Amino acid sequence: MKKLIIVLAIIVTILSINKNEDKIIIPKDSIRFRIIANSDTIDDQNLKKAIVSNLSTTITQSNNLKNINDTRTFINNNIPKFENIVDKTLKERKEDRTFHINYGKNYFPEKEYKNVIYEAGEYESLVITLGEGKGKNFWCVLFPPLCMIDEENDIEYKSLIKEVLDRYF
């Protein structure tokens, strides 16, 4: 009976730890990043994804920055580079589309991600709006670095102990 109680306690502990690992909390002192598509058409969403992909090398350079002030400097210094990359992507795809880049306080709607609800509000952020900006968006956090540019693939964390317990119970 003692063994059963110990095993159940271990299972409950592991399951609660794994549940909490899925939650990413954005601290108040953060800088968000968002690319808003023109619309939800397949072409506009593919364009947004191409821009995310083309910006990924530059954006991931911010992952090595140690504090929020260094990240602010990085963003301000690279806005012309971001503009050039977006403009080049539009030209390569023969898209006659306007875009706007804004770094400062920008509105974010309420968002639920991995069972965490992020409240709507004005947040320090770098926002790239394509055309009318009425489509689904890509978003992540530049500081602290929580940008996983590959938005299509969720990262799955595994626990060896949990797998063994799942196999036998």
Summary of the structure (lengths in Angstrom):
residues: 169
radius of gyration: 20.1
end to end distance: 15.4
largest distance: 71.1
contacts: 432
relative contact order: 0.24
helix: 46%
strand: 23%
